[in-house]
Amino acid sequence: MSLHRLLIALTLLALGTRLAAADEPAIATAKLHFERGEKLYVLARFTEALAEYQQAFDAKPLPELVFNVGQCYRNLGDYDAAVFSYRKYLQLEPEAPNRVQVEQLIADLEAKRDQAGPNRRGFMQPAVAAPAPAERPDRPPIYKKWWFWTAVAVVGTAGGVAIYEAGRSSGPPSTDLGNIVFGR
């Protein structure tokens, strides 16, 4: 019987090792997105940080990431989404060490939401203006156009020729002392 137990234990150990090894890429991906999200959050780029936290959660669904998503929504002024995220965090992490603070955040956000009132579509107005849309990627900047560099080359060449011609004189320079001609 002890040989069977040993084989079962070794099989479970091998299976556990394979599961942990399969989970490592997910953890690495989640960590990468989490670190990007943290940097963006510090820079107050909450929309971009939100996307990174969501990608981290997609890679490895950890409750702490849901809390970070709630923080981004709170800073963006989307109180409904923030409250939802905080409640989901507490549901996923019932023994959260910051449970009291999260419940206070929920209460504060619900009070703010009730004071602000919904807009016409039933959503809350964001407290922070949405970031300006990025430049359209289908229109490259002017310095990436071929004709721009052709024009720069033509103007540069014309300027060089003009400077050369202006500095060039016909014949030897005149002096008050006269010129000596050699070879006569």
C-alpha positions as CSV (number, residue, x, y, z in Angstrom):
1,M,0.0,0.0,0.0
2,S,2.8,2.5,0.7
3,L,4.1,2.1,-2.9
4,H,0.6,3.1,-4.2
5,R,0.6,6.1,-1.8
6,L,4.0,7.1,-3.0
7,L,3.0,6.9,-6.7
8,I,-0.1,8.9,-6.0
9,A,1.9,11.5,-4.1
10,L,4.5,11.7,-6.9
11,T,1.7,12.0,-9.5
12,L,0.0,14.8,-7.6
13,L,3.3,16.6,-7.2
14,A,4.1,16.3,-10.9
15,L,0.6,17.5,-11.8
16,G,0.9,20.5,-9.4
17,T,4.3,21.4,-10.9
18,R,2.9,21.3,-14.4
19,L,-0.1,23.5,-13.3
20,A,2.3,26.0,-11.7
21,A,4.5,26.0,-14.8
22,A,1.5,26.6,-17.0
23,D,0.4,29.5,-14.8
24,E,3.8,31.3,-14.9
25,P,3.3,33.0,-18.3
26,A,-0.1,34.2,-17.2
27,I,1.5,35.7,-14.0
28,A,4.3,37.3,-16.1
29,T,1.7,38.8,-18.5
30,A,-0.4,40.1,-15.6
31,K,2.6,41.5,-13.8
32,L,3.7,43.3,-17.0
33,H,0.3,45.0,-17.5
34,F,0.0,45.7,-13.8
35,E,3.4,47.5,-13.7
36,R,2.4,49.5,-16.8
37,G,-0.9,50.4,-15.2
38,E,0.8,51.5,-12.0
39,K,3.1,53.9,-14.0
40,L,0.1,55.3,-15.9
41,Y,-1.9,55.7,-12.7
42,V,0.9,57.7,-11.1
43,L,0.9,60.0,-14.2
44,A,-2.9,60.5,-13.8
45,R,-3.5,58.8,-17.1
46,F,-6.4,56.9,-15.7
47,T,-8.1,55.7,-18.9
48,E,-4.8,54.1,-20.1
49,A,-4.1,52.7,-16.6
50,L,-7.6,51.2,-16.6
51,A,-7.0,49.4,-19.8
52,E,-3.7,48.0,-18.5
53,Y,-5.3,46.8,-15.2
54,Q,-8.1,45.1,-17.2
55,Q,-5.5,43.3,-19.4
56,A,-3.7,42.2,-16.3
57,F,-7.0,40.8,-14.9
58,D,-7.7,39.0,-18.2
59,A,-4.3,37.3,-17.9
60,K,-4.6,36.4,-14.2
61,P,-7.9,37.3,-12.4
62,L,-6.6,38.6,-9.1
63,P,-9.0,40.5,-6.8
64,E,-6.5,43.3,-6.2
65,L,-6.7,44.2,-9.9
66,V,-10.5,44.7,-9.6
67,F,-9.8,47.2,-6.8
68,N,-7.3,49.0,-9.0
69,V,-10.0,49.1,-11.8
70,G,-12.3,50.7,-9.3
71,Q,-9.7,53.3,-8.4
72,C,-9.4,54.3,-12.1
73,Y,-13.2,54.5,-12.5
74,R,-13.4,56.6,-9.3
75,N,-10.7,59.0,-10.6
76,L,-12.5,59.2,-14.0
77,G,-15.7,60.2,-12.3
78,D,-17.6,57.0,-13.3
79,Y,-19.1,56.4,-9.9
80,D,-21.4,53.5,-11.0
81,A,-18.5,51.5,-12.5
82,A,-16.3,52.3,-9.5
83,V,-18.9,51.1,-7.0
84,F,-19.5,48.0,-9.1
85,S,-15.7,47.3,-9.1
86,Y,-15.3,47.9,-5.4
87,R,-18.2,45.6,-4.6
88,K,-16.8,42.9,-6.9
89,Y,-13.5,43.2,-5.2
90,L,-15.1,42.7,-1.8
91,Q,-17.0,39.7,-3.2
92,L,-13.8,38.1,-4.6
93,E,-11.8,39.0,-1.5
94,P,-14.2,38.7,1.5
95,E,-11.3,38.9,4.0
96,A,-9.8,42.0,2.3
97,P,-7.4,43.9,4.7
98,N,-8.8,47.2,3.5
99,R,-12.5,46.2,3.6
100,V,-13.5,49.1,5.9
101,Q,-11.8,51.7,3.6
102,V,-13.4,50.1,0.5
103,E,-16.9,50.1,2.1
104,Q,-16.3,53.8,3.0
105,L,-15.3,54.5,-0.6
106,I,-18.5,52.8,-1.8
107,A,-20.6,54.9,0.6
108,D,-18.9,58.2,-0.4
109,L,-19.3,57.4,-4.1
110,E,-22.9,56.5,-3.7
111,A,-23.5,59.9,-2.0
112,K,-21.7,61.7,-4.7
113,R,-23.7,59.8,-7.3
114,D,-26.9,60.7,-5.6
115,Q,-25.9,64.4,-5.4
116,A,-24.9,64.6,-9.1
117,G,-27.9,62.8,-10.5
118,P,-27.9,60.8,-13.7
119,N,-27.6,62.5,-17.1
120,R,-30.1,61.9,-19.9
121,R,-28.8,58.4,-20.7
122,G,-28.8,57.2,-17.1
123,F,-25.1,57.3,-16.6
124,M,-23.2,59.6,-14.3
125,Q,-21.4,62.6,-15.7
126,P,-17.6,62.1,-15.4
127,A,-15.9,64.5,-13.0
128,V,-12.8,64.6,-15.2
129,A,-12.9,65.6,-18.8
130,A,-12.2,62.8,-21.2
131,P,-8.7,62.9,-22.7
132,A,-8.4,64.5,-26.2
133,P,-8.5,62.0,-29.0
134,A,-5.1,61.0,-30.3
135,E,-3.9,62.2,-33.7
136,R,-5.4,60.2,-36.5
137,P,-2.9,57.4,-37.4
138,D,-4.0,57.4,-41.0
139,R,-2.6,60.9,-41.6
140,P,1.2,60.8,-41.2
141,P,2.9,64.0,-40.1
142,I,4.2,66.3,-42.9
143,Y,7.8,65.4,-42.3
144,K,7.0,61.8,-43.3
145,K,5.8,62.9,-46.8
146,W,8.1,62.4,-49.8
147,W,7.4,65.8,-51.3
148,F,8.4,67.6,-48.1
149,W,11.9,66.2,-48.3
150,T,12.1,66.9,-52.0
151,A,11.1,70.5,-51.4
152,V,13.8,70.7,-48.6
153,A,16.4,69.4,-51.0
154,V,15.4,71.8,-53.8
155,V,15.5,74.8,-51.5
156,G,18.8,73.7,-50.0
157,T,20.4,73.2,-53.4
158,A,19.1,76.6,-54.6
159,G,20.4,78.3,-51.5
160,G,23.8,76.7,-51.9
161,V,24.0,77.7,-55.6
162,A,23.0,81.3,-54.7
163,I,25.6,81.5,-52.0
164,Y,28.3,80.1,-54.4
165,E,27.4,82.5,-57.2
166,A,27.3,85.5,-54.8
167,G,30.7,84.7,-53.5
168,R,32.2,84.1,-56.9
169,S,33.9,86.9,-58.8
170,S,35.0,87.1,-62.4
171,G,38.8,87.3,-62.7
172,P,41.4,88.1,-60.1
173,P,40.5,90.6,-57.4
174,S,41.5,94.2,-58.1
175,T,44.0,95.9,-55.8
176,D,45.5,99.4,-55.6
177,L,49.0,97.9,-56.0
178,G,48.4,96.4,-59.4
179,N,48.7,92.8,-60.6
180,I,51.8,91.0,-61.7
181,V,51.3,88.7,-64.6
182,F,53.8,85.9,-64.7
183,G,54.9,84.1,-67.8
184,R,55.1,87.0,-70.2
